Amino acid sequence: MKIKDISAAIEKIVPLKLAQGWDNVGLLIGNGRQNVDNILLTIDITKDVVTEAKKLKADLIISYHPVIWDGLKKITSDDVIYELIRRGIAVFSIHTALDSVAGGVNDGLAEIVGIENGKPIGDYVDNPAGDNYKLVVFVPVESAAKVSNAVFAAGAGAIGNYSHCGFGVEGTGSFKPLEGSRPAIGKKGKVEKVKEIRFETIVPAEKLNAVITAMKEAHPYEMPAFDIIKLYGEDKFGLGRIGRLVKPVRLSQIIQRIKRRTGAEVAGIVGNKNRLVKTAAVCAGSCGKIINLVIAAKCDLYLTGELKHHQALAAQEAGLTCLCLSHTVSERFILQKFARQLRKQIEKVTINVSKKDKDPFEWKNL
């Protein structure tokens, strides 16, 4: 299977438009026409991971963190990038796109904690599907089926797993053809009243022009009456998740869930260790200033990868309990789920999750 086809499959699971503007996602090393038989999934690309990829004969590494962050000024034989290129191993990164997507890293953490209907906290990005519009058009009753079928065929009327979604109500339309008109119904200079259907349906932004063209071609009137209304976008995409728990839970119970689901063996704890948690927020990795929004929301708990010293102090002073799992420990658990999703999208390609990818920290008692 070619990388360009695998890239398309990844985009169905994790639209790259969900990534933050500062991020570096997509195909970072390789050629879209390259054939792939083996894929290795990892959080980070280290020398150990590259050695593992060579043993598994991986043609493509899909990494969470980008192997290239900033502009490169040199690539030498000591570099991981040099070895990847030399061995012909391509790299595709998904990073903050996987953070923001529904069902991704942050939704996974929210599920572990028990947050119900969690919402993104901040660093919002545009909906990758684009805006939606409502088309409202007035059609003679006998032409309603022809017009509705035309706009559906052009891409209108899709809502979730449903197609041909629309609504119609009957009423009376009136008009008076003037000089220069070519009326399909009625006569010039005379007010005409016609039984019409007010038909409405939803249209994605990228299909809008095609749908309008199809509607006009199918409509019997010389000058169809129609409205285009931009719909309010309720769904937000961004980093973190925040919300109320399904039911209040002691912190000790949440910690046990975290251990089972993420494999975390240690955690840094800030604040009250014995509290009853009713509201919580999560953000995988390191989420910068997002903690200020969590403090402002007066949450009981914040689960993340890591905090800076002054952020931990701010949380402590605000009475916010924080759990820090270590940066990559808060992310690595999602790879198994992503592997399952990818296997459903692509066939005849072996997909492995790295066994050499690990937290760079070793936590020991001194």
NORHU-V279146 format. One record per residue. N is the residue number from 0. SS is DSSP state (H for helix, E for strand, C for the rest). D_CENTER is the distance of its C-alpha to the mean C-alpha in Angstrom with 1 decimal. Layout:
[[N;SS;D_CENTER] [N;SS;D_CENTER]]
This chain:
[[0;C;24.5] [1;E;23.7] [2;H;21.0] [3;H;19.8] [4;H;19.3] [5;H;17.5] [6;H;15.2] [7;H;14.5] [8;H;13.9] [9;H;11.4] [10;H;9.4] [11;H;9.5] [12;H;7.9] [13;C;5.6] [14;C;5.7] [15;H;7.8] [16;H;7.9] [17;H;5.2] [18;C;8.2] [19;C;11.1] [20;C;14.1] [21;C;16.4] [22;C;14.4] [23;C;15.6] [24;C;13.3] [25;E;14.1] [26;E;17.7] [27;E;19.8] [28;E;22.9] [29;C;24.3] [30;C;24.9] [31;C;22.7] [32;C;25.9] [33;C;26.5] [34;E;26.9] [35;C;25.1] [36;C;26.7] [37;E;25.3] [38;E;22.0] [39;E;21.8] [40;E;18.8] [41;E;19.2] [42;C;18.0] [43;C;20.7] [44;C;23.1] [45;C;26.6] [46;H;30.0] [47;H;30.0] [48;H;26.7] [49;H;28.1] [50;H;31.3] [51;H;29.5] [52;H;27.7] [53;H;31.1] [54;H;32.6] [55;C;30.0] [56;C;30.4] [57;C;26.7] [58;C;26.0] [59;E;22.3] [60;E;20.7] [61;E;17.0] [62;E;16.7] [63;C;14.2] [64;C;16.3] [65;C;17.5] [66;C;21.2] [67;C;21.9] [68;C;21.1] [69;C;23.9] [70;C;26.4] [71;C;28.7] [72;C;32.5] [73;C;33.7] [74;C;32.9] [75;C;35.6] [76;C;36.5] [77;C;35.5] [78;C;31.8] [79;H;29.1] [80;H;27.9] [81;H;31.5] [82;H;31.6] [83;H;28.3] [84;H;29.6] [85;H;33.1] [86;H;31.9] [87;C;29.6] [88;C;26.5] [89;E;23.3] [90;E;20.3] [91;E;16.6] [92;E;14.4] [93;C;10.6] [94;H;11.1] [95;H;9.1] [96;H;6.0] [97;H;6.6] [98;H;7.6] [99;H;4.9] [100;C;2.4] [101;C;5.3] [102;C;8.1] [103;C;7.5] [104;H;10.3] [105;H;10.7] [106;H;10.6] [107;H;13.0] [108;H;15.2] [109;H;15.3] [110;H;16.5] [111;H;19.1] [112;H;20.4] [113;C;20.5] [114;E;18.5] [115;C;18.3] [116;C;15.6] [117;C;14.2] [118;E;12.7] [119;C;11.1] [120;C;14.2] [121;E;13.9] [122;E;13.0] [123;E;11.0] [124;E;9.3] [125;C;9.7] [126;C;7.9] [127;C;7.4] [128;C;9.7] [129;C;12.2] [130;C;14.8] [131;E;16.8] [132;E;20.6] [133;E;23.4] [134;E;26.4] [135;E;29.7] [136;E;32.7] [137;E;36.3] [138;E;37.9] [139;E;41.3] [140;H;41.2] [141;H;42.4] [142;H;39.7] [143;H;36.7] [144;H;35.8] [145;H;36.1] [146;H;33.9] [147;H;31.1] [148;H;31.1] [149;H;30.9] [150;H;27.8] [151;H;26.1] [152;H;27.0] [153;C;25.5] [154;C;22.0] [155;C;22.4] [156;C;22.1] [157;C;18.9] [158;E;17.3] [159;C;15.0] [160;C;17.3] [161;E;20.3] [162;C;22.0] [163;C;25.1] [164;C;24.2] [165;E;26.7] [166;E;29.5] [167;E;33.1] [168;E;36.1] [169;E;39.6] [170;E;41.6] [171;E;44.1] [172;E;43.4] [173;E;46.2] [174;E;46.9] [175;E;50.0] [176;E;50.1] [177;C;51.8] [178;C;53.7] [179;C;51.6] [180;C;49.4] [181;C;49.2] [182;C;48.4] [183;C;47.3] [184;C;48.7] [185;C;51.7] [186;C;54.2] [187;E;54.3] [188;C;55.6] [189;C;55.1] [190;E;52.4] [191;E;50.6] [192;E;48.8] [193;E;46.5] [194;E;44.6] [195;E;40.9] [196;E;37.6] [197;E;34.9] [198;E;31.9] [199;E;28.3] [200;E;24.9] [201;E;21.3] [202;E;20.4] [203;E;17.1] [204;H;17.9] [205;H;18.2] [206;H;20.7] [207;H;22.7] [208;H;25.6] [209;H;26.1] [210;H;26.2] [211;H;28.7] [212;H;30.8] [213;H;30.9] [214;H;31.8] [215;H;34.7] [216;H;36.0] [217;H;36.2] [218;C;37.6] [219;C;41.4] [220;C;41.8] [221;C;42.5] [222;C;40.5] [223;C;37.8] [224;C;36.8] [225;E;33.0] [226;E;30.5] [227;E;26.9] [228;E;25.1] [229;E;21.7] [230;C;19.8] [231;C;18.6] [232;C;14.8] [233;C;14.6] [234;C;10.8] [235;C;9.7] [236;E;6.7] [237;E;8.3] [238;E;10.1] [239;C;12.2] [240;E;13.0] [241;E;16.4] [242;E;18.6] [243;E;21.7] [244;E;22.5] [245;E;23.5] [246;E;27.0] [247;E;28.5] [248;E;28.7] [249;E;30.8] [250;H;29.2] [251;H;31.1] [252;H;29.4] [253;H;25.9] [254;H;27.0] [255;H;28.2] [256;H;24.9] [257;H;23.2] [258;H;26.0] [259;H;25.6] [260;H;21.8] [261;H;21.4] [262;C;24.9] [263;C;25.5] [264;C;29.3] [265;C;29.6] [266;C;27.9] [267;E;28.9] [268;E;29.7] [269;E;30.3] [270;C;32.2] [271;C;33.4] [272;C;33.1] [273;C;34.4] [274;C;32.6] [275;E;31.3] [276;E;27.6] [277;E;26.6] [278;E;23.6] [279;E;21.2] [280;E;18.3] [281;E;16.4] [282;E;14.8] [283;C;14.7] [284;C;16.9] [285;C;18.5] [286;C;17.1] [287;C;20.1] [288;C;21.0] [289;H;18.5] [290;H;21.3] [291;H;23.4] [292;H;21.1] [293;H;21.4] [294;H;25.1] [295;H;25.4] [296;C;23.8] [297;C;26.6] [298;C;24.5] [299;C;26.6] [300;E;24.4] [301;E;21.8] [302;E;20.4] [303;E;19.3] [304;C;20.2] [305;C;22.8] [306;C;24.4] [307;C;26.9] [308;H;30.4] [309;H;30.5] [310;H;27.2] [311;H;28.8] [312;H;31.9] [313;H;30.2] [314;H;28.5] [315;H;31.9] [316;H;33.8] [317;H;31.4] [318;C;31.8] [319;C;28.2] [320;E;28.1] [321;E;25.7] [322;E;24.9] [323;E;24.1] [324;C;23.5] [325;C;23.6] [326;C;20.7] [327;C;19.8] [328;H;21.0] [329;H;18.2] [330;H;15.7] [331;H;17.8] [332;C;17.7] [333;H;14.2] [334;H;15.7] [335;H;17.7] [336;H;14.9] [337;H;13.0] [338;H;16.5] [339;H;17.1] [340;H;14.0] [341;H;15.1] [342;H;18.6] [343;H;18.0] [344;H;16.7] [345;C;19.5] [346;C;23.2] [347;C;26.1] [348;C;24.2] [349;E;24.8] [350;E;21.9] [351;E;23.0] [352;E;21.5] [353;C;23.6] [354;C;26.5] [355;C;27.5] [356;C;24.3] [357;C;25.2] [358;C;25.3] [359;C;27.7] [360;C;29.5] [361;C;32.2] [362;C;33.2] [363;C;37.0] [364;C;39.7] [365;C;42.0]]
